[in-house]
Amino acid sequence: MKLIAFIAAGIFIFFGVLFIWGAFSPQGSPGWILIGLITIGLGFVLIWAANRKKVDSDSTHANISYKIEMPANTNLDSMKCNSCGGSLSINNIQMVAGAPIVNCPYCHTTYQLTEEPKW
């Protein structure tokens, strides 16, 4: 449907320009300018209507939850900031672009959690 609207809009704009151009020929009529402007306007309205996005009521209220899997040897009680050594809690960890990021409440340092090898 979108492709058909773009093709029809192109045709309307093309013929609108031809009508405006033809109005300035010796056999042309001044009324053709109005017809050309209306036709070009219809073409742009079709382009606008084809580009409108439909808002789905289900997609506006999507809930996304992330599960953070910590390494096997991580104890949340003993987790400390790499910069200042302050104690961190689960509330200081959030997912940003798919990676766990720590925000230290004491020194305001932000860094990504990395998993050390388990061997």
N, C-alpha and C positions, 0 to 999 in steps of 0.2 A: 504494500500500500504506500509506503514511504517513497519507493522508487517511482511509482506512477505519479505521485504528487510532484516530485522533482522534475520529471519529464514534462508534465503539464505546465509547471511553472516556467520552465525554459521556453516552451512554445509560446506561452502568453507574453513573456518578456520580449521574445524575438519579434512577434507580430506587433506588439506595442511600439517597439522601436521603429519597425517598418511603417506603421501608421503615422508616427510623428515625422519621420523622414519624408514620407509621401505628401504630407501636408504642405511642405515647402516647395513642391514641384509645381510647374505651370498648370497642370490639370488637377492639382490637389485642392482640398477644401479645408477651411480653418476648423471645421468640426472634427476632422480626423485627429487633431491634437488632443482633444478631450477623449476620444475613443482610445487613442494610444496610451494616454496617462492612466485611464481606467484599466486597460489591459495589463499594463506594467504593474499597477497596484495589485491586481488580482494575482499576478505571478508572485509578487513578494508576500502576499498573504498566504498563498499555498506553501511557500518555503517556510514561513513562520509556523504554520499549522503542522507541517511535516516534522519540524524540529522540536516541537513541544514534547516534553517527557510526561508520560502518564505516571501519576503518583499512586502507587498501590498501597492500600491501607495496611496490609500486612507487613510490608517492607519498612514502613516508617517507625515501627515499634519493635525492631528486632533486638533480642537480648543476646549479648555475646559474653561468654564466660571463658576465662583462661584458667588452665590448671598448671601450676608451676611445680615441676618435678625437680627436687633438689638432689644433689649427689647423695650416694648412700651413706657417707660418713659425716654429713652435715647435721649438726645439732642446732636447732634454732635458738636455744637458750644461750649458746656460747658464740653466736655469730657477732662479729665485731667489725667496725668500719676499718677499711684499709688505710685511711688517712689519719684519723684521730684516735682510733681504738674504742670509740663509743659503742655501747650495746645497741644492736639493731633488733627490730621485731618484724613480724610478718607484714605489718602495716607499712613498713618502709620499702617494701618490694612491690613493684608494679611492672606490668608487661608493656613494653613500647616497641612497636614494629616486630613483635614476635620474640623479643629477647627480654629476659628478666633484668630490670634496672633497679639499683639500690639508691635511695635518696637518704643521706645521713641527716637526721634531725639536729645534730649538734654542729657539725662543720659545714653543712649544706653541700657536701661533695656528692656528685652523681657519677656512678660507674656501673658497668655491666658485670653481672655475676658470671663467672666462668667456672666450668666444671674441670676439676683437676683429674688426671688419669687415675683409675682405680687400682692399678697394679703396683 
